Amino acid sequence: MSEVVGQVKHGLVASMALAAIGTLLILLTDYFGNKLFAGQINLAAITVISSMFMGVIVVSIIYLFEGRSFFKFIYFKFAMPPKLHIVKIGSIILGGVFLSIGGSTGLVIVAGFLELHVLIPEINYSSLIFKWPFLILSVISLVLVVPVFEEIFFRTYLITCFKRLGMWQSIILAAFIFGLFHGGQFEIIVVASTFFTGIILGYIYCKLNTILPCIIIHGVQNSLVIITTMITV
């Protein structure tokens, strides 16, 4: 019992450490960026810099709590099961993207139908994507860097920490923390939709015992958000 509590505590404390360090990094980037560039720093720059450092932070936190041996465990989680056919893998990825996008869109539609507009964030994310010279780096960050390290932390690491609580309990708890991490302005819809996505990704991870499809789904979903923004703005 004490070992279970210890592992859960590791996951929770590691999550709080990542949140604290990530928040501090964003604040420092914003402050010193504006000092150095006379107020010209923008969300794109903050996103690029913070996401590039995110990998270092995630690796450092996992190393601090679990030691070097856990990285060997993570390495094997990138391998696909040999008996899993490529057609089935493709179907799982497409299904995951469809469910994730569909669920998130459905939550927004329901909130709008119920006239709960206060739950829907009115944020213009175009400034995150369309600001040179960070345009290409922003896309790389959101499509490649962020999915890899978020899936390593929220799926591989947290679900492993929580697994002795039970499969669904570990998936739900990791997804809940995943959702909270994406509610920067306490946007309830964002937290709820990210929580829903986290459940889908967690289930796929637990069933396939590999993180690679989760990274692909995460990256594709972010890509679709970027493309939609580019078309509508």
N, C-alpha and C positions, 0 to 999 in steps of 0.2 A: 504493500500500500504506500509506504513512504517513497519507494522508487517511482511510482506513478505520480505522486504529488510533486516529486522533484522534477520530473520531466515536464509536467504541465507548467510548473513554476518557471522552468527554463524558457519555455515557449512564450509565456506571458511577459517575463522580464525582458527577453530579447526583443519582443514586439515594442515594448515601451522604450527600450533603448534606441531602436531604429526610428521610432516616431520622434523622440527627443533630438537625436542627432540630425535627422533629416530636416526637421523644422529649423534647427539652429543653422544648418547649412544654407537653407533657402533665405533666411533672414540676413545672414552674413553676406551671401551673394548679392542680395538686393542692396544692402547698405553700402558695401565697399564698391560694388559695381556702379552705383550712382555717384559715389564719391570720385571714382576714377574717371568715369565717362560723363560727368556733368549732367546726371539725370537722364542719360540716353539709354540706360539699361532697360530691357523689356522682358516680358514673360518668356519669350523664346530663349533668350540668353540664360535666364534662371533655370528653365527646364533642361537645357542642354548641359549646363554645368552640374546641376544637382543630380541628373540621371547618370552622368559619367562617373560621379563620385559615389553613386548609390551602390554600384558593384563592389567598390572597395569597402564601403560601410557594411554591406551584407556579409561579405567574406570575413571581415574582421570580427563581427558579432558572432557568427557561427563558430569561428576559430576560438574565440574567447570562451564560449559556453561548452563546446563539444570537442575541441582539439582537432588535430590534423586528420585523424582517422575518419571523421565524418565526410570529408571531401572525397574520399574513395567511394563512400556510399553514394554521394551525389553523382559522381562520375558514372557509376553503373546505372543510375536512374535516367541517363540520357540515351541508353541503349534501348532499341525496340525489341520486344519479344520475338524470337526467331519464327515462331509458328503463326504469328499474326500477319495475315495476307495484306498486301498493299491496298487492295480494294476496300477491305474492311477498315483499314486505317484512314483512308480517304473519306469513307462514309462517316466515321466517327468524328473526324475534324469538321466536315461540312455540317453534320448534325449539331455539333457543339457550337459552331458559329451561328447557325440558324436559331437555336434555342436561346443563346445568349443575347443576340440582337433582338430577337422577337420578344423575349421577356422584358428587356429594358424598354423597348418601344411600347410594349403593352402597358407597363407601369405609367409611362408618361401620358398615354392616351386615357387611361382610367382616371388619373389625377386631373387631366383637363376636362374630362366628361363630368366629373364630380365637382368641377370648379374649384379645385384645390390648387390654385395657381401659385400659392405661396410655397408649395413644395417643389415647384419646377424652377431651377436656377435660370436666371436671365443673364447669362454671362456670354460675352462675345469671345469665343476661343480663336477667332481669326488672328488676333495679335500673337497667339502662341505659335502660329504656323507661317504667317506671311510676312515676317520681319527679317530682312536681310541684315547681316550676312549669315543668319542662323537658320535659314529655311531648311536646307538639306540636312544639317545636323539635328534639327528638331525632329524631322521625319525619321532619321536613323535612330535617334534616342527613343522615340515612341514606338517604333515598329520592331526594333531589334534589341536594344539595350534593356529597356524597361521590362518587356515580356520575359526575357531570360532571367534576370535577377529577381523579379517579383515572383516568378514561378518557383525558383529555387527556394526563396524564403517562405512564401505563403503556402505552397503545396508541399515541396519535399521536406523542408525543415519543420514547419509548424505541425503539419499532419503527423509527421514522425514523432514529434514531442507529445502530441495529444492522442496517439493511436490506441493507447491502453484504456482510454475512456470508451472505446468502441468506434467502429468505422464512421457511422453517421454523426456521432458526437464530435469526432475529430474534424470531419468535413465542415460541419456547421460552425464550430468554434473558429476554425481557421478562416472560413468565409466571412464570418462576422467581423473579425479583425481586419481582413482584407477590405471589407466595405467601409469600416471606420477610417482606414488610411486614405480613402478616396473622397471623404466628405470634408474637404478643407474649409469650406464655408458653412458646414453643417447642413448641406443640401440633403434632405431626407430621400429624395428620389435617387440621387446619385449613390448614396449609401445603400439603398434598397436594391437598385439594379446591379451594383457591384457585388453585393452579397449574393444575389441570384446567380451571377456569373461565377462567383467563387464556388458555389455549390456544384455547378455543372463541371467546372474544371477539377474540383476535388474528387468528384465521383469518377471522372475519367481517369484521373491519376491513380486512384485506389484500385480500380478495376483492371487497368492495363499495366500497372506497376512501372510506369515510365512517365517522364515529365515532358518528353518531346512533343506529343500531340497538344498538350496544354500550352506550351510556348507558341506553337504554330497558331492555335485558335486565338490566343491572346494577341499575337502580332497581326493576324488577319482582321480581328475586330477593331484594333486601333487604326489599321490601314483604312478600313471602311469609314470610320469616323472622320479621318483626315480627308478622304475623297469626298464624302458628303459635305464637309465644311467648304472644300474648295469649289464645289459645284454651286452651293447655295449662297455663298458670300459674294 
